[in-house]
């Protein structure tokens, strides 16, 4: 057996180091954690530990499929490419939609195909379905998402984990959390229900605070006001590093009383005072925010408020949101937007794909690294739009996903051991090159080879027809050569996971170069110059319950939801309801119930649990649509209404009613 260093391709901040196993015949047989990876230290989550069952699964696509007589049948690559040339070749770029996301976090697999799509003049999306709202809120106040080196979080004497179920979404933070508590520090988890992380931290001696959904800004600004009152605000830091501090202080003075914050958040006044005292008494406080926690109507404002709190306390450089800007890598070098020429158009809102398709826009769509039929809001609309008779749909995939089932042409994709790429993290500072270690088991082709094949069949420029992974990797690394020390570059070429040193000469990335507690940009967009608490309006839905889709322990978004053992671990689709709410509605555990609102409906089995507060129902992951009577999943109930900044997905702002099925 041979071992080959690589990186888990999941859209996850841990970006774990893995060792790919091949047998004496060079065939991929499994994987294990890489002990030389400084963040993941040889440990893998239960999802990726059985990745080989996906790569070696019987349901992997092996050959192209084409639609004939309403059904998909096997075809040769030549026939599939001819179909694509016929269906796409005659389209004006304005009629063609490029639909991709983070099915693989490999930079070349994700962004390289856009060279071909840009050359065709295709419209793309703004990618606003995950972290865009949080990222914009962070950018407004603190600037670029570099953050502190999270490996150093063990130095904290106080860690506030805000809106992050790390146990399910960033599990390698948890051993560091335990270290903080064991050395006598304090860890506080703030979330809208009793997450796995909150319960685990309480079990270790930390504390959890459950706040009302969408009330985070009130708590953060209330803590800012307490800090100014009790003298724990870092006035020197505010003067030297920030602009707008006086304006923020004036705006919040008297506005966020203890009573008001308690009313907004549902916390007891004593809990708010306790947290304020912890922050005031800390000499090394850190804040770790979640990434998707602000998929709300008021999400960017919530992030602005938490970032403002960090600045007021003088710990802005100890707030960790994401780390992607640490690397300084240029995705445009891969995607080449200049190929659009004068055809450049504004991307469409990713959250509005369903509405765009329903309105009859676009006559062709090409999908890779994405399952829009499940993961986008108003998924009923998305599926209906993708199934239009006058839309030619091409999907490049590992397995026959819900999106692939609607396609006119399905092209089989490679798995992690079968392609070369480079992976960065958005949680830590490690970069790694992952090289192909084995051939695909059948006729699968990598993203780059697939799009080169399409370009060749369409008679496009020669450089697009010969997109090659090793050639592109060499060009990409040489383009960024000045980013790496000689030692880093050599280790990267050997495939080692390399923790990059910080870039020198960086500014914060805000318009002023300083922390901006007052923002002209937000003022111009009608969002207020300083952070304020604006209640979540639930996307104007009238339902009694907040719908809270939570991370699954078994699947990852819709990834792994077509793998047998992953699906069995997830179990049958359920909705978790507080026992008192169920009693009032006359509902009992195990019965089928219907979740419904103005957007759609979904039938699930009822489970009782008091981890979530009354007035909230919880669904784990994206339940397998094949197991619901509607053939849909959670996003059948979410709306395409945009968040307060960055036109982000308001996944957690959906409201539903509950009734017997």
Protein Blocks (a to p, Z undefined) as FASTA:
>chain_A
ZZdddddfbdcfklpaddddddfkopafbdcddfkbmklnopacfklmmmmmmmmpmkbc
fbdcddeehiacdddfklmmmmmmmmmmmpcfklpccdddjkbacfklmmmmmmmmmmno
pacdehiammmmmmmmmmmmnopaebpafklmmmpcbdcdehiafklmommlmmmmmmmm
mnopacddddfbdcfklmmmmmnopacddddehilmmmmmmmmmmmmmnopacfklmmmm
pghklmmmmmmgoklgfklmmmmnopafklmmmmmmmmmmpcbdcddddfklmmcfklmm
mmmmmmmmmmmnopmmmccfbfmlmnopafklmnommlnmmmbccdddfklmmmmmmnop
ajbdcdehiafklmpghklmmmmmmmpmkbccddddfbdcfklmmpmbdcddddfklccc
ddddfkbmcdcddddfbdcfblcccfklmmmmmmmmnopafklmmgcfklmmmmmmmmmm
mmpcfklmmmmmnopacdddddehiaehianopacfbdfklmmnonojbdcddddehlop
abfbdcdddddfkbgcjgoklcfklmmmnopadddddfklmmmnopaehiacddddfkbc
cdddddddfkbcghiacdehjadfklpfklpafklmbcfbdcfbhpiaffklpccddddZ
Z
